[in-house]
Amino acid sequence: SIMKIAMATAWFEILPYWVARGKFIVPTLQVHDSLMLRLRGFDQGELVELDAQMRAAMFSAAPSGFRVPLDAGNGVAANWGEMVH
């Protein structure tokens, strides 16, 4: 599935990229087409970069010729209770 491929990209490419830079980043929860990451130590510019990386992973996971429009969004909150769903 597209989500499984995107998650593999995140696990094997994106997470190691940030860990090598001394950042705390852990995949915490996946529900349907949503992935929650627990982060610590990211500044605003790094969050923008991470968002771009995750979007690229999601969009590149679609098979060639995939005709259904894909969209990806993100949210940042101090805790689950503050997350806008």
LINWOKA-V42195 format. One record per residue. N is the residue number from 1. RES is the residue in three letters. NEAR is the number of other C-alpha atoms within 8 Angstrom. Layout:
n->[N/N]
res->[RES/RES]
near->[NEAR/NEAR]
//
This chain:
n->[1/2/3/4/5/6/7/8/9/10/11/12/13/14/15/16/17/18/19/20/21/22/23/24/25/26/27/28/29/30/31/32/33/34/35/36/37/38/39/40/41/42/43/44/45/46/47/48/49/50/51/52/53/54/55/56/57/58/59/60/61/62/63/64/65/66/67/68/69/70/71/72/73/74/75/76/77/78/79/80/81/82/83/84/85]
res->[SER/ILE/MET/LYS/ILE/ALA/MET/ALA/THR/ALA/TRP/PHE/GLU/ILE/LEU/PRO/TYR/TRP/VAL/ALA/ARG/GLY/LYS/PHE/ILE/VAL/PRO/THR/LEU/GLN/VAL/HIS/ASP/SER/LEU/MET/LEU/ARG/LEU/ARG/GLY/PHE/ASP/GLN/GLY/GLU/LEU/VAL/GLU/LEU/ASP/ALA/GLN/MET/ARG/ALA/ALA/MET/PHE/SER/ALA/ALA/PRO/SER/GLY/PHE/ARG/VAL/PRO/LEU/ASP/ALA/GLY/ASN/GLY/VAL/ALA/ALA/ASN/TRP/GLY/GLU/MET/VAL/HIS]
near->[4/9/9/7/10/13/9/8/10/11/9/8/8/12/11/9/8/11/10/7/6/6/11/10/11/8/8/8/7/8/6/4/6/6/9/8/9/9/9/7/6/9/6/6/7/8/9/8/8/9/9/8/9/11/10/8/12/13/8/8/10/8/7/4/4/6/4/4/4/5/4/6/5/5/6/5/7/6/6/6/4/7/10/4/2]
//
